[in-house]
Amino acid sequence: MKLKLVKIGNPLLRKKIHSISKRANQNKPFALFLKKMVTTMRHAGGVGLAANQVGENQKAFVMECQGNKRYPTRPPFP
Protein backbone atom coordinates (compact mmCIF):
# COMPACT_ATOMS: atom_id res chain seq x y z
CA MET A 1 0.00 0.00 0.00
CA LYS A 2 1.35 3.39 -0.91
CA LEU A 3 0.88 6.64 0.94
CA LYS A 4 -0.41 9.93 -0.46
CA LEU A 5 2.33 12.41 -1.29
CA VAL A 6 2.06 15.96 0.08
CA LYS A 7 2.14 18.66 -2.60
CA ILE A 8 4.46 21.66 -2.68
CA GLY A 9 2.88 24.49 -0.72
CA ASN A 10 1.60 22.28 2.09
CA PRO A 11 2.54 23.99 5.41
CA LEU A 12 3.78 20.68 6.87
CA LEU A 13 6.75 20.83 4.52
CA ARG A 14 7.96 24.02 6.25
CA LYS A 15 7.29 23.00 9.87
CA LYS A 16 9.91 21.88 12.33
CA ILE A 17 9.70 18.08 12.40
CA HIS A 18 9.41 16.06 15.62
CA SER A 19 12.07 13.55 16.61
CA ILE A 20 11.19 9.89 16.94
CA SER A 21 11.58 8.24 20.32
CA LYS A 22 13.80 5.17 20.61
CA ARG A 23 10.75 3.16 21.66
CA ALA A 24 8.73 4.21 18.59
CA ASN A 25 11.69 3.41 16.39
CA GLN A 26 11.47 -0.24 17.48
CA ASN A 27 7.73 -0.92 17.22
CA LYS A 28 5.83 -2.75 14.48
CA PRO A 29 3.54 0.13 13.43
CA PHE A 30 6.59 2.30 12.76
CA ALA A 31 8.28 -0.49 10.77
CA LEU A 32 5.09 -0.87 8.71
CA PHE A 33 5.03 2.89 8.12
CA LEU A 34 8.62 2.74 6.82
CA LYS A 35 7.69 -0.11 4.47
CA LYS A 36 4.80 1.98 3.14
CA MET A 37 7.20 4.86 2.64
CA VAL A 38 9.52 2.63 0.58
CA THR A 39 6.58 1.44 -1.54
CA THR A 40 5.49 5.04 -2.09
CA MET A 41 9.02 6.12 -3.01
CA ARG A 42 9.40 3.28 -5.52
CA HIS A 43 6.00 4.01 -7.06
CA ALA A 44 7.00 7.68 -7.52
CA GLY A 45 10.34 6.71 -9.08
CA GLY A 46 12.33 8.45 -6.37
CA VAL A 47 15.45 7.53 -4.46
CA GLY A 48 14.51 9.12 -1.14
CA LEU A 49 11.43 10.13 0.81
CA ALA A 50 10.96 11.98 4.10
CA ALA A 51 8.01 11.36 6.42
CA ASN A 52 6.75 14.92 6.08
CA GLN A 53 6.41 14.33 2.33
CA VAL A 54 3.65 11.83 3.13
CA GLY A 55 1.99 14.02 5.76
CA GLU A 56 3.70 12.74 8.93
CA ASN A 57 5.34 15.25 11.25
CA GLN A 58 8.26 13.07 12.34
CA LYS A 59 11.93 12.67 11.50
CA ALA A 60 12.05 9.61 9.28
CA PHE A 61 13.69 9.14 5.90
CA VAL A 62 14.05 6.22 3.51
CA MET A 63 16.32 5.96 0.51
CA GLU A 64 17.25 3.35 -2.06
CA CYS A 65 18.62 3.30 -5.58
CA GLN A 66 18.44 0.12 -7.63
CA GLY A 67 18.13 0.54 -11.37
CA ASN A 68 16.41 3.90 -11.03
CA LYS A 69 15.51 5.41 -14.43
CA ARG A 70 16.04 8.95 -13.13
CA TYR A 71 19.64 8.19 -12.10
CA PRO A 72 20.89 5.53 -14.56
CA THR A 73 24.61 6.20 -13.98
CA ARG A 74 24.46 5.93 -10.19
CA PRO A 75 25.53 2.69 -8.56
CA PRO A 76 22.76 0.83 -6.71
CA PHE A 77 22.43 1.04 -2.95
CA PRO A 78 19.73 -0.74 -0.93
C-alpha positions, 0 to 999 in steps of 0.5 A: 500500500502506498501513501499519499504524497504531500504537494508543494505548498503544504505547510507541513513541509515548512514545519519543524519536524518532531524527533522519533523516540527510541521506543517508537523506532522499534515498534511494528507500526513504525516499521510498517510505516517505513515499508509503506514509505519505501513502496510510495518512493518506488512508485513515484520513481524516487530515491529518497522520501521523508516522512513529512512528504507523506503528511507525517510530522516526524523525522524519518527518511528512507532511501534506495537506488536500484536501477532507477531510471532517473539516475541511470549512472548511479551505482545501486544502494539498498 
